[in-house]
Every structure is written in C-alpha cells, then in structure tokens.
Amino acid sequence: MSGTLEGDVAIVTGGSRGIGRATAVAFLEAGARVMIVSRKQEVLERVAAEIGCEWFAADVGDRAAAEACIDATCSRLGRIDILVNNAAASPHYGPLMELDQRSAERIAQVDQWAPVMWAQLAWHAAMREHGGRIVNIASIGSTLVQPGLAYYNSAKAALIHLTRQLAAELGPDVRVNCVSPGLVRTDLARPLWEARGDEIAAALPLRRLGQPEDIAAAILFLVSDAASWITGQTLVVDGGGSLGSALGQVSDRPQPPG
Ligand SMILES: NC(=O)c1ccc[n+]([C@@H]2O[C@H](COP(=O)([O-])OP(=O)(O)OC[C@H]3O[C@@H](n4cnc5c(N)ncnc54)[C@H](OP(=O)(O)O)[C@@H]3O)[C@@H](O)[C@H]2O)c1
C-alpha cells in the first residue's frame, strides 16, 4: 500500500502503543502524515521520534483537549483526512451487578461518546470541506455475552451502530467504517493472552492470536481508495474466532490424505 495515502493527514487516537501505534506506522509507510494522540506525554514524545510523526497529549474524553488537538492538527499539518477512533477504556472487570457508576460513565465517555465527539470535531474543522474517512475500533466482544466485560462490550456494540448512523449522515464525502478485532497481543488484553493465549489460539481456525499489524492492515484497507464503495460496515479481524468454536477444534480438522 506504499504511497496510497500520499497527501493525507491522519489522526490516530491511542496511537502510542498497540493497535494505534501499528496503524500510525502503516499510515506513515503509505505516505500519510500522522498525529498520534494519547495521555502520556513522555511516551508520545518517544514514539513520535521513533516512527516520525506529530503527537498531542489528550484524554479522548476531554472535549477541550480534543478541540485543541484538532486545532493543532490543522495548524501543524494543514488538514484532516482520516480519523481513527482507537483509544478505549476498560476500567471494570466483573459482573454487571458489581459495576459502579463511575466506571460505567467512564466506559460510556471514552468508548462510545468520544468517537462521536471526535468525528464531529474533525468534520466541522476539515472533512466538511474536503471529505474524509473515519474508522472506529470496536471489538468482537460486541457480539458476545461474556463474564467480566459486559459494559465495555455493550459500548462497542453501540459503536458499531453509531458507525452505521455516521456513515448515513456523512456520505457521500466522508466514509465511516469499523474494525472489530478478536484477541490481539497488546497491553490492553495482556491478562487474557498471558493466562490463556495458547488455549485460545488453538481454538481459532487460523491457530494464532492477532498482532497489532493484523488490525492495522484492515484499517489501512478501509481508509484506502480500494474501499471507496464501502461505508457503514464492520470488518471482523479475529483469526476466524467468530465462526464458532466447533470449527476451531483440532480433532475436527480434515486431515490430509495419507
Ligand atoms: N487488544 C485486543 O485484544 C483488542 C480486542 C478487541 C478490541 N480492541 C480495541 O482495540 C483498540 C486498541 O486497543 P489496544 O489493544 O491497542 O490497547 P493498548 O495497547 O492498551 O493501547 C491503548 C492506547 O490508547 C491510549 N489511551 C487509553 N485510554 C485513553 C484515553 N482516555 N485518551 C487517550 N488515549 C488513551 C493508550 O495510551 P495512554 O494510556 O498513554 O493514554 C494507548 O496509546 C481499543 O479500542 C480496544 O478496545 C483490542
């Protein structure tokens, strides 16, 4: 995809590590100029120097900080063509009966409202003038009833619906899509893959967990011209996990003849 984003300016929230950092690298390799956003300034400075991009320290749920980042992107890079709403919060793990209001409000603020707020700001500041592409990052958990992550998963389900709504409202000049990852080896999911990574990978049709680059490749496709007739869609990137566990059983696999 080298050169496919030449001339584009992209904002990647949560761009200092994991899926966001891999996405920023993929965009830079495709020729875009990139603004990465996260909360820790010292990490941002180091990463931006390593990969060669701009940085802005902001909590994505903070409207004043988001506005300042949009302004800084326009003044430093001249335009905004691409927004990747990737940062997420998951402050609670446990049954709904133990979810406290503060955690619930934080999940709703960061995982559900912030992507809409950043889309509003990017649209008003730039995309309304010249079009653009927005990609929201959901989770395969949005389709599951799971112990522990119910409210986070419900915010991700809402984000998939909001992606469809935004696509309808912002077409034809702005395309809005979503990527729904399965389990990826990042800090966010570390407790899960450190404890059960081999077992989970063995049950996947593709027999491995995701790497941040697997998700970045899907995001790059959705913002590229190769996806110019795709909007409002959610691309599941999960090693085939959502096909169902029966398909992932080693004992059920067809064996090669001989
Ligand atoms: N990893 C998986 O298995 C998996 C599966 C499904 C979906 N996802 C989704 O993929 C996306 C990326 O996750 P990841 O696994 O790459 O996570 P990660 O490695 O933990 O990275 C999260 C990034 O977001 C930033 N961030 C967190 N909260 C923020 C906030 N309130 N404001 C601004 N930046 C914030 C972090 O930096 P600071 O902490 O310095 O702010 C970091 O740059 C998320 O939307 C997540 O829900 C991940």
The ligand as an SDF file (V2000), in Angstrom:
LIG
                    3D

 48 52  0  0  0  0  0  0  0  0999 V2000
   -6.1080   -5.9830   22.1780 N   0  0  0  0  0  0  0  0  0  0  0  0
   -7.2190   -6.6520   21.9520 C   0  0  0  0  0  0  0  0  0  0  0  0
   -7.2820   -7.8870   22.1130 O   0  0  0  0  0  0  0  0  0  0  0  0
   -8.4500   -5.9050   21.4750 C   0  0  0  0  0  0  0  0  0  0  0  0
   -9.5590   -6.6690   21.1440 C   0  0  0  0  0  0  0  0  0  0  0  0
  -10.7060   -6.0270   20.7100 C   0  0  0  0  0  0  0  0  0  0  0  0
  -10.7250   -4.6540   20.5880 C   0  0  0  0  0  0  0  0  0  0  0  0
   -9.6200   -3.9220   20.9310 N   0  0  0  0  0  0  0  0  0  0  0  0
   -9.7050   -2.4690   20.7810 C   0  0  0  0  0  0  0  0  0  0  0  0
   -8.5760   -2.0090   20.0780 O   0  0  0  0  0  0  0  0  0  0  0  0
   -8.3120   -0.6660   20.4630 C   0  0  0  0  0  0  0  0  0  0  0  0
   -6.8420   -0.5010   20.8130 C   0  0  0  0  0  0  0  0  0  0  0  0
   -6.5580   -1.3470   21.8990 O   0  0  0  0  0  0  0  0  0  0  0  0
   -5.0930   -1.9160   22.1770 P   0  0  0  0  0  0  0  0  0  0  0  0
   -5.2720   -3.3520   22.4800 O   0  0  0  0  0  0  0  0  0  0  0  0
   -4.1400   -1.4960   21.1210 O   0  0  0  0  0  0  0  0  0  0  0  0
   -4.7870   -1.1720   23.5740 O   0  0  0  0  0  0  0  0  0  0  0  0
   -3.4030   -0.7040   24.2440 P   0  0  0  0  0  0  0  0  0  0  0  0
   -2.2320   -1.4250   23.7150 O   0  0  0  0  0  0  0  0  0  0  0  0
   -3.6690   -0.7200   25.7060 O   0  0  0  0  0  0  0  0  0  0  0  0
   -3.2800    0.8270   23.7390 O   0  0  0  0  0  0  0  0  0  0  0  0
   -4.2520    1.7560   24.1070 C   0  0  0  0  0  0  0  0  0  0  0  0
   -3.8520    3.1320   23.5920 C   0  0  0  0  0  0  0  0  0  0  0  0
   -4.8800    4.0580   23.9060 O   0  0  0  0  0  0  0  0  0  0  0  0
   -4.3610    5.1010   24.7380 C   0  0  0  0  0  0  0  0  0  0  0  0
   -5.4420    5.5070   25.6210 N   0  0  0  0  0  0  0  0  0  0  0  0
   -6.0980    4.7680   26.5280 C   0  0  0  0  0  0  0  0  0  0  0  0
   -7.0680    5.4880   27.1170 N   0  0  0  0  0  0  0  0  0  0  0  0
   -7.0210    6.7300   26.5630 C   0  0  0  0  0  0  0  0  0  0  0  0
   -7.7460    7.9260   26.7490 C   0  0  0  0  0  0  0  0  0  0  0  0
   -8.7580    8.0060   27.6500 N   0  0  0  0  0  0  0  0  0  0  0  0
   -7.4190    9.0020   25.9950 N   0  0  0  0  0  0  0  0  0  0  0  0
   -6.4200    8.9410   25.1050 C   0  0  0  0  0  0  0  0  0  0  0  0
   -5.6990    7.8360   24.8740 N   0  0  0  0  0  0  0  0  0  0  0  0
   -5.9870    6.7520   25.6000 C   0  0  0  0  0  0  0  0  0  0  0  0
   -3.1360    4.4740   25.4230 C   0  0  0  0  0  0  0  0  0  0  0  0
   -2.1590    5.4190   25.8440 O   0  0  0  0  0  0  0  0  0  0  0  0
   -2.2340    6.1420   27.3030 P   0  0  0  0  0  0  0  0  0  0  0  0
   -2.5210    5.0540   28.2890 O   0  0  0  0  0  0  0  0  0  0  0  0
   -0.8780    6.7730   27.4800 O   0  0  0  0  0  0  0  0  0  0  0  0
   -3.3250    7.1440   27.2060 O   0  0  0  0  0  0  0  0  0  0  0  0
   -2.5940    3.6580   24.2450 C   0  0  0  0  0  0  0  0  0  0  0  0
   -1.9340    4.5130   23.3190 O   0  0  0  0  0  0  0  0  0  0  0  0
   -9.2840   -0.3400   21.6020 C   0  0  0  0  0  0  0  0  0  0  0  0
  -10.3960    0.3520   21.0770 O   0  0  0  0  0  0  0  0  0  0  0  0
   -9.7110   -1.7050   22.1000 C   0  0  0  0  0  0  0  0  0  0  0  0
  -10.9760   -1.6750   22.6970 O   0  0  0  0  0  0  0  0  0  0  0  0
   -8.4810   -4.5190   21.3700 C   0  0  0  0  0  0  0  0  0  0  0  0
  1  2  1  0
  2  3  2  0
  2  4  1  0
  4  5  1  0
  4 48  2  0
  5  6  2  0
  6  7  1  0
  7  8  2  0
  8  9  1  0
  8 48  1  0
  9 10  1  0
  9 46  1  0
 10 11  1  0
 11 12  1  0
 11 44  1  0
 12 13  1  0
 13 14  1  0
 14 15  2  0
 14 16  1  0
 14 17  1  0
 17 18  1  0
 18 19  2  0
 18 20  1  0
 18 21  1  0
 21 22  1  0
 22 23  1  0
 23 24  1  0
 23 42  1  0
 24 25  1  0
 25 26  1  0
 25 36  1  0
 26 27  1  0
 26 35  1  0
 27 28  2  0
 28 29  1  0
 29 30  1  0
 29 35  2  0
 30 31  1  0
 30 32  2  0
 32 33  1  0
 33 34  2  0
 34 35  1  0
 36 37  1  0
 36 42  1  0
 37 38  1  0
 38 39  2  0
 38 40  1  0
 38 41  1  0
 42 43  1  0
 44 45  1  0
 44 46  1  0
 46 47  1  0
M  CHG  2   8   1  16  -1
M  END
$$$$
